[in-house]
Amino acid sequence: MAANIFFALTTLSFLSLTSAHGQVPGIIVDGVFYQGYNPNMQYQKPIPTLGAWSIPQDQSNGFVDGTKIADPDIICHIGATPSNASIPVKAGAKVDLQWTPWPDSHHGPMISYLANCNGPCTSVDKTQLSFFKIEATGLIDSSKPPGFWGVDQMIQNNNTWSLIIPSTIAKGNYVLRHETIALHEAGSEGKAQYYPFCFNLAVDSEGTDAPEGVKGTELYKADDPGLKINIYQTLTSYAIPGPTLYSGAVSVTQTMPSAPTATGTLVPGI
């Protein structure tokens, strides 16, 4: 109950900024709730302990402009800095990411990546992180333009997106990069809108995989077919942008999420 009330209050706080776009005010790991970042938190003293990266410049709930895909802002959002703690996760865990209400005109894919910090994520240089893709959903139904997309599925499921942390990855500290890309203006090059959000995860695992990744500033190119696209025509296919899916990635059926059962305790300083 406490977690539900807390999430409701957090969501209202985000909506007080603007309802134009969106952020991720909550993350649930195997039923345990952890608070996301709110730009208003920069005025709190002391700064809250969070597993979510700080994005104080994102006062408008806005996006990373499509012309900045080679800029560090594309990695974890505008001016993002690492969180001061990590969320404990067991490999194989289900993670639900709770978005603020999303505009139904902003169609596009849902994509998630992990990057091993190879040390503490709280002090990592984001430009040195190499991300591997752990899940992605693009165009689901193309029968009627502009189509039904991953983000529409997220809206349908109470603005929540689910993923699995692969059980095959090695134990370590990781950054989870979760995003949607809005394609409603992407008919022109550089007009796709990026909404990436990052979380520090302390992953406990018996796996051994160390997937190769791609630097965040090299994930996309402006002329990628999945980024320069007119979604208002009938599409026969859609090429999800970014590197290929990690071989150990686990598919998740998106369903209406269950309410969290508890509020979690973060792991500080890693």
N, C-alpha and C positions, 0 to 999 in steps of 0.2 A: 504494500500500500504506500509506504513512504517513497519508494522509488517511482511509483506512478505519479504521485503528487509532485515530486521533485521535477520529473520530466515535464509535466504540464506547466509548471511555473517557468522552467527554463525555456520552453517553447514560446510562451507568452512574452518572455523577455526578448527573444529574437524577433518576434513579430512586431514588437514595439519599434524596432529599427526600421524595418520595411518588409512588406510581403512580396516585393517585386521578384526576388529570386530565392536563394536558399542557402542554408548551412546545415551542419550536422551537429545538433545539440546533445546527442546521446548515442552511446554504443553499448550493446548488450552482449556479453560473452557467456554462453551457456546459461542464460537466464539471469545473469548478474549485471546490474546497471552501473555504467561509469559516465560521468558528466563530460560533455564536450565543451569546446571553447565558445565564449561569447565576447565580442569585442568590447562590451561594457566592462568586462573583468579587468581591463588595464587600469581602471581607476580604483580598484580595490586594493587595500593594504591590510595584511600582506597579500601578495598575488596568490590566487588559489593553486593548490597542487593538482595537476591534471595530467592525463595521459594524452590529451589532444594538443597538437601544435598551436601556438599562438599566432593569430592573424589580426592584430589590433588595427591595421589600416583598412580592413574590410568593413567599414562602418555602414556601407550601403547594401550588404548581402550581395555584392556584385560578383563579377566574373573576371577571369584572366583573359585579356584580349587576345584574339586569334593571331595578332601580329607578334605576340611575345612567346611563341612556343620554344624559342631558343634562349629565353631569359630565365634566370633562377626562379622567378615568380611562378612559372608553370609547374614547379616541383610540388609545392604544398600550399599554394595560393600567395596572394600579394603580401610581400614582406614577412613571410612565415618564418618563425623561429622554433627550435625544438622545445617540446614540453619538458617540465621539470621532474617527471616521473614516468613510469611505464605501467601498462595494463598487463597483469599476469594472464597468460593464455596457455592452455595445453594444445599441442598440435592435434588436429582433428576436431577442434572445437567449432561450434557454430557461432558466428558473429552476426548480429543484427545492427545495422546502422540506421539510425532514426534521423530522417531529414525534416526540416521545417516544410510546411505546405508548399508544394511546387506548382508553378504555373503550367496548366495543361497545354499551352501553346509551345512550350520549350521541349520539343521531342528530341530524343537522342539516345545513345548507348549508355550503359552503366559498365564501368571498368574498375578493376581493383588490382593493385600490385603490392608486392613485398620487396623490401631491400634490407639486407643484413648490414647492421651498423659496424660489425666486427669490433665491438667495444661498446661503450655507453652511447645510447642514442640521445641522451640529454645534452651532449656536447658535440654531436656529429656535424660535419660539414655537409650540408644537404647537396651541394654540387658534386660531391664524391660518391654519393649513393648510387648503386646500380640496381634498377628495379626489374623484377620478373613478374609477368602477368599471371595471376592466380584465378581470375574469372572475368568473363565479359559476356554481355548480352546486348545485341544490337537490334536489328529490325525483326520483330516477331511475326507480324502480320502485315502484308503489303497490299491486301485486297482493296483498300480504300485509302488513297493519299490523304494526309501525309503519313499514314500507317500507324501501327501500334508498336511502340518501342520499349526497350528496357526501362526507360524512365517512366513510361506510362504504367508498366507493371509495378514499379515502385510506388507510384501514386495510388494505384488500386489497392495495394497492401498497406494502407495506412501510412504512406510515406516512409516505408521501411524497405531496406534491401538486405538480403541475407547472403552470406558466403561462408565457406569452410576454410580454416587454416590448414593447409595440407599436412598430413601426418608424416610425410616423407622428408620434410625439411629438417635440417640439423637444429639442435638446441642453440638459442642465441637471442640477441636483442635485434629486433626488426622494426622498420617503419612500414606501417600499412598506409598506402596511398590509395584513396578511394575517390572516384570522381564520376560525374556525368558531363557529357559534352552536348550543349544545346545546338541544334542544327537548323533552327527555324530561319536563320539568315545566311546559311552556309552555301548558298548558290554562288556567292562570290568568294574568291580566295581570301583567306584571312578573317572571315566573318564568323567562323565557329566560335562558340563561347565555352570556356573551360571553367569547371568548378571542382578543383581538386582539394581534398582535405586529408590531413595526415594524423596518425596516431602512433605512439610508441608502444610496442608490444614486447614483453619479456616472455619468449616462447620456450616452454618446457617440452622436450621431444626426445624420442628414441630414434628418430630418423637421422640420416646422414647426408642427405642431398644438400649441395651448395650450388643452386642454379646460377648460371651466368645471367647477368642482367644488362640493362642499358641505362646510361645516365639520364636523369629526368629531363635534361635539356635536349636530349636526342631521341626522345620517344616518338615525336611526331614531325612531319613535314607539312608545310602549308598546303601543298598540292596533293596530299594523300587522298585517294578516292573517297575514303570515309569522312573526310573533313571538308572537301570542296564538293558539295552535292546539293542538288535541288530535290528536297523531300516532298515537294508538292506535285511531282510527276509520279506515275506508276513505276515502282522499282521492282525489278526481278530478283535483286540480291543487294547485299550491303557488306562492304569490306570493313570490319571493325579495325580502327586504326591502332597503331602500336605494334610491338613485337609479338611473336607467336606465343600461344598459351604454354605455360610450363607443363611438362609432361605429367607431373604429379597433381595437377589441378583437379579439383573435385567439383562436379556439377551439383547445383542446388535447385530444387523446385521451389520457386518463390510462392509463399503462402502467407496468409494473414498471420502476423506475429503474435506470440503469447506475451502477456504482460511479464515484466521482470519480477523475480521472486525476492531479490535482495539488492542492496547497494554494495559495491565491491571496495576492496582496499587496494590502493596502488602500491607499486614497488618504487620507492624514491631513488632518484639519482642514477638510474641505469638506462 
